[in-house]
Amino acid sequence: MTTEETNSTVGLRGKRYRLHDTVVAARPLDPALYLVATPIGNLGDITLRALETLAGADVLACEDTRVTRVLLDRYGIENRPFAYHEHNADEAGARLLAALDAGQSVALVSDAGTPLVSDPGYRLGQLAIAAGHRVIPIPGASAPLAALVGSGLPNDAFLFAGFLPTKDKARRDRLAELAKVPATLIFFESPHRIGETLKAAADELGGVRLACVCRELTKAFEEFRRGSLGELAGDYADRVVKGEVVLVIAPPAPDAVPSADNVDALLMELAATMPTSKAAAEAAILTSLPRKELYQRLLELKAGT
């Protein structure tokens, strides 16, 4: 191969990819469904194994062909991507399963990060397993893990909970369900809802609980804003936020939980000067206990039970 061919994307043909101006031939892949993690922002965060899989797959499926094409062009991969997303999952999924049945290799990527995490690829993975096909993960970039390690919060145990509900009551109910989980909580969130979510989290989990808002991970304007939920709720109340957001919330501190008698006394003291709902919300901030449980307990105290 000549130097001119080596340095030219146009000169690439077949199952190959370019790495540091060198053309590399991709090895043949065994028939299987390959779940390939792709960069969440910085295109340099791609593994060698992922490049070889994207170049060597018989069929390459993705959420948005325009997004995936940018990555493929960066590394000189000519494999033509095939659209598979929530709007065509039935038809496209059947075609991909047929390719697996025919003994072909199928690579699946999402727009960013690891396939099957909060995207329709989960269905395809289930169907492939049910049909007896091999499913092979190609690990790589992950927004939840990047946010966790960058947040500075405990990482010995964590729970990725995806997106919270968009409706306020459902969001608060979900947060209340997770309030006592002894692990760091990780959520995806829309930049347009992060202020509302932080306010709900402060109310339901307690305003003193530590958290971190992670924005535009691995990109030029990457940002980590750390503080208590109460502080962050105030910071983001009127802030205009752009880009993708991951919210990380520390686990409850067991040594900071007051005794039941002390909680009852606090609730009655607060209820003497404010409505029941307001007293429960204030107690949640002071104790880091779930507002919903405090509200119910205060009702019981007022009823003399």
C-alpha positions as CSV (number, residue, x, y, z in Angstrom):
1,M,0.0,0.0,0.0
2,T,1.4,3.4,-0.9
3,T,1.7,6.3,1.4
4,E,-0.9,8.2,-0.5
5,E,-3.4,5.4,0.0
6,T,-2.5,5.1,3.7
7,N,-3.2,8.8,4.3
8,S,-6.4,9.1,2.3
9,T,-9.9,8.3,3.6
10,V,-11.1,8.2,0.0
11,G,-8.7,5.4,-0.7
12,L,-10.3,3.1,1.9
13,R,-12.1,0.1,0.6
14,G,-13.7,-2.9,2.2
15,K,-13.7,-3.8,5.9
16,R,-11.1,-1.4,7.1
17,Y,-10.6,1.5,9.4
18,R,-8.1,4.3,9.9
19,L,-6.0,4.7,13.0
20,H,-3.4,7.5,13.3
21,D,-3.2,7.8,9.5
22,T,-2.7,4.0,9.1
23,V,-5.2,1.8,7.3
24,V,-6.0,-1.3,9.4
25,A,-7.9,-4.3,8.0
26,A,-10.7,-5.5,10.2
27,R,-10.7,-9.2,11.1
28,P,-13.8,-11.3,10.2
29,L,-16.5,-11.4,12.9
30,D,-18.3,-14.4,14.1
31,P,-22.1,-14.4,13.6
32,A,-23.6,-12.5,16.6
33,L,-25.3,-9.3,17.8
34,Y,-22.5,-7.0,18.9
35,L,-23.5,-4.1,21.2
36,V,-20.9,-1.5,20.6
37,A,-20.3,1.4,23.0
38,T,-19.5,4.7,21.2
39,P,-18.2,8.1,22.5
40,I,-20.6,10.2,24.5
41,G,-19.0,13.4,23.2
42,N,-15.3,13.3,22.5
43,L,-14.8,11.1,19.4
44,G,-11.4,10.1,20.7
45,D,-13.1,7.9,23.4
46,I,-13.5,4.9,21.1
47,T,-11.9,1.6,21.7
48,L,-9.8,-0.3,19.1
49,R,-12.2,-3.3,19.5
50,A,-15.2,-1.0,18.7
51,L,-13.5,0.3,15.6
52,E,-12.7,-3.2,14.3
53,T,-16.3,-4.3,15.0
54,L,-17.9,-1.3,13.3
55,A,-15.7,-1.8,10.3
56,G,-16.0,-5.6,10.1
57,A,-19.7,-6.2,10.8
58,D,-21.9,-7.5,8.0
59,V,-24.7,-5.2,9.1
60,L,-24.3,-2.0,11.2
61,A,-27.5,-0.7,12.9
62,C,-27.8,2.7,14.6
63,E,-30.3,5.2,16.0
64,D,-29.5,8.0,13.6
65,T,-27.4,7.4,10.5
66,R,-26.3,11.0,10.4
67,V,-24.9,10.9,13.9
68,T,-23.1,7.6,13.4
69,R,-21.8,8.7,10.0
70,V,-19.8,11.4,11.7
71,L,-18.0,8.8,13.8
72,L,-17.5,6.4,10.9
73,D,-16.0,9.2,8.7
74,R,-13.6,10.2,11.5
75,Y,-12.1,6.7,11.4
76,G,-12.4,6.0,7.7
77,I,-15.1,3.3,8.0
78,E,-17.2,2.8,4.9
79,N,-19.7,0.4,6.4
80,R,-23.1,1.8,5.6
81,P,-25.3,2.2,8.8
82,F,-28.9,0.9,8.9
83,A,-31.4,2.9,10.9
84,Y,-32.9,1.1,14.0
85,H,-34.9,3.3,16.4
86,E,-38.1,3.3,18.4
87,H,-40.2,4.4,15.5
88,N,-39.2,1.5,13.2
89,A,-38.2,-1.1,15.8
90,D,-40.7,-3.7,14.6
91,E,-39.8,-3.7,11.0
92,A,-36.1,-3.0,11.4
93,G,-35.8,-5.4,14.2
94,A,-37.2,-8.2,12.1
95,R,-34.7,-7.5,9.3
96,L,-31.8,-7.5,11.8
97,L,-33.0,-10.8,13.3
98,A,-33.2,-12.2,9.8
99,A,-29.6,-11.2,9.2
100,L,-28.6,-13.1,12.4
101,D,-30.6,-16.1,11.3
102,A,-28.6,-16.0,8.0
103,G,-25.4,-16.3,9.9
104,Q,-24.3,-12.6,9.6
105,S,-22.7,-10.4,12.2
106,V,-24.8,-7.4,13.3
107,A,-23.3,-4.5,15.2
108,L,-25.7,-2.1,17.1
109,V,-24.8,1.4,18.3
110,S,-26.7,4.1,19.9
111,D,-26.2,7.8,19.2
112,A,-23.8,8.0,22.2
113,G,-22.6,5.6,24.9
114,T,-23.6,2.0,25.5
115,P,-26.5,0.5,23.6
116,L,-29.6,-0.8,25.5
117,V,-29.1,1.8,28.2
118,S,-32.2,4.1,27.9
119,D,-32.7,3.3,24.2
120,P,-34.8,0.8,22.1
121,G,-31.9,-1.6,21.6
122,Y,-33.1,-3.4,24.7
123,R,-35.9,-5.0,22.6
124,L,-33.5,-6.3,20.0
125,G,-31.2,-7.7,22.6
126,Q,-34.1,-9.6,24.2
127,L,-35.3,-11.0,20.8
128,A,-31.8,-12.1,19.8
129,I,-31.3,-13.9,23.0
130,A,-34.7,-15.6,22.8
131,A,-33.8,-16.7,19.2
132,G,-30.6,-18.3,20.5
133,H,-28.1,-15.9,19.0
134,R,-24.9,-14.8,20.7
135,V,-25.0,-11.3,22.1
136,I,-21.5,-9.8,22.6
137,P,-21.0,-6.5,24.4
138,I,-18.2,-4.2,23.2
139,P,-17.7,-2.0,26.3
140,G,-16.6,1.6,26.2
141,A,-17.8,5.1,27.1
142,S,-20.6,5.4,29.6
143,A,-22.2,8.6,30.8
144,P,-23.5,7.2,34.1
145,L,-20.0,6.0,35.1
146,A,-18.2,9.1,33.8
147,A,-20.6,11.2,36.0
148,L,-20.2,9.0,39.0
149,V,-16.4,9.1,39.0
150,G,-16.3,12.8,38.3
151,S,-18.9,13.7,41.0
152,G,-16.7,12.9,43.9
153,L,-19.6,11.0,45.6
154,P,-19.4,7.5,47.1
155,N,-19.0,4.9,44.4
156,D,-18.9,1.6,46.3
157,A,-22.6,1.1,45.6
158,F,-24.7,3.0,43.0
159,L,-28.1,2.7,41.3
160,F,-28.6,4.0,37.7
161,A,-32.3,4.9,37.6
162,G,-32.5,6.3,34.0
163,F,-34.9,9.2,33.4
164,L,-37.3,10.4,36.1
165,P,-41.0,10.9,35.2
166,T,-41.8,14.3,33.6
167,K,-44.9,14.9,35.7
168,D,-44.2,16.5,39.1
169,K,-46.2,14.1,41.3
170,A,-44.9,11.0,39.5
171,R,-41.4,12.4,39.8
172,R,-41.7,13.0,43.5
173,D,-43.3,9.6,44.0
174,R,-40.3,7.9,42.3
175,L,-37.8,9.9,44.3
176,A,-39.6,9.0,47.5
177,E,-39.4,5.3,46.5
178,L,-35.6,5.7,46.1
179,A,-35.1,7.8,49.2
180,K,-33.8,5.0,51.5
181,V,-31.7,3.1,48.9
182,P,-28.3,2.8,50.5
183,A,-26.5,3.7,47.3
184,T,-25.5,6.7,45.2
185,L,-28.3,7.5,42.7
186,I,-27.7,8.4,39.1
187,F,-30.3,9.9,36.7
188,F,-30.4,11.2,33.2
189,E,-32.3,14.5,33.0
190,S,-33.4,17.0,30.4
191,P,-31.6,20.4,30.7
192,H,-35.1,22.0,30.7
193,R,-36.2,20.1,33.7
194,I,-33.1,19.9,35.9
195,G,-34.2,22.9,38.0
196,E,-37.6,21.2,38.8
197,T,-36.0,17.9,39.5
198,L,-33.5,19.4,41.9
199,K,-36.3,21.1,43.8
200,A,-38.3,17.9,44.0
201,A,-35.2,15.9,45.1
202,A,-34.4,18.5,47.8
203,D,-38.0,18.1,49.1
204,E,-38.2,14.3,48.9
205,L,-34.6,13.4,49.8
206,G,-33.7,16.3,52.1
207,G,-32.0,19.5,51.2
208,V,-28.7,18.6,53.0
209,R,-28.0,15.5,50.9
210,L,-25.0,16.0,48.6
211,A,-25.3,15.9,44.8
212,C,-23.6,16.8,41.6
213,V,-25.0,18.1,38.3
214,C,-22.8,16.8,35.5
215,R,-23.2,18.5,32.1
216,E,-21.8,18.0,28.6
217,L,-19.5,15.1,29.7
218,T,-16.3,14.7,27.7
219,K,-17.2,17.7,25.6
220,A,-15.6,21.2,25.3
221,F,-17.9,22.7,28.0
222,E,-17.9,19.8,30.5
223,E,-19.1,21.0,33.9
224,F,-19.5,19.5,37.4
225,R,-21.5,21.6,39.9
226,R,-21.3,20.1,43.4
227,G,-23.2,20.9,46.5
228,S,-26.2,20.0,48.6
229,L,-29.6,19.4,46.9
230,G,-30.9,22.6,48.6
231,E,-28.0,24.7,47.3
232,L,-28.2,23.2,43.8
233,A,-32.0,23.7,43.7
234,G,-31.4,27.3,44.4
235,D,-28.6,27.6,41.8
236,Y,-30.7,26.1,39.1
237,A,-34.1,27.6,39.9
238,D,-33.8,30.2,37.1
239,R,-30.7,29.0,35.3
240,V,-30.9,28.4,31.6
241,V,-29.2,25.0,31.0
242,K,-28.0,23.6,27.7
243,G,-26.6,20.2,26.8
244,E,-27.0,16.7,28.2
245,V,-27.2,16.3,32.0
246,V,-26.5,13.5,34.4
247,L,-27.6,14.1,38.1
248,V,-25.7,12.2,40.8
249,I,-27.1,12.1,44.3
250,A,-25.2,10.8,47.4
251,P,-26.7,8.0,49.5
252,P,-28.5,8.8,52.7
253,A,-26.2,9.1,55.7
254,P,-27.3,6.5,58.3
255,D,-25.4,8.2,61.1
256,A,-27.3,11.4,60.5
257,V,-30.8,10.0,60.8
258,P,-32.4,11.2,64.1
259,S,-34.3,8.9,66.4
260,A,-38.1,8.4,65.9
261,D,-38.8,10.4,69.1
262,N,-36.8,13.3,67.9
263,V,-38.4,13.3,64.5
264,D,-41.9,13.3,66.1
265,A,-41.0,16.2,68.4
266,L,-39.6,18.1,65.4
267,L,-42.7,17.5,63.4
268,M,-45.0,18.7,66.1
269,E,-42.9,21.7,66.7
270,L,-43.0,22.7,63.1
271,A,-46.7,21.9,62.7
272,A,-47.5,24.4,65.5
273,T,-46.5,27.3,63.2
274,M,-47.1,26.0,59.7
275,P,-49.4,23.8,57.6
276,T,-48.9,20.0,57.6
277,S,-47.4,19.8,54.1
278,K,-45.0,22.7,54.8
279,A,-44.0,21.2,58.1
280,A,-43.2,17.9,56.4
281,A,-41.2,19.6,53.7
282,E,-39.2,21.6,56.3
283,A,-38.5,18.4,58.4
284,A,-37.3,16.7,55.2
285,I,-34.7,19.4,54.7
286,L,-33.6,19.2,58.3
287,T,-33.5,15.4,58.7
288,S,-32.8,14.1,55.1
289,L,-35.8,11.8,55.6
290,P,-38.4,11.4,52.8
291,R,-41.0,14.2,52.8
292,K,-43.8,11.7,52.0
293,E,-43.1,9.6,55.1
294,L,-42.8,12.6,57.3
295,Y,-46.1,13.9,56.0
296,Q,-47.8,10.6,56.8
297,R,-46.2,10.5,60.2
298,L,-47.4,14.0,61.0
299,L,-50.9,13.1,60.0
300,E,-50.7,10.1,62.4
301,L,-49.4,12.3,65.2
302,K,-52.2,14.9,64.7
303,A,-54.7,12.0,64.8
304,G,-53.3,10.8,68.1
305,T,-52.2,7.4,66.6
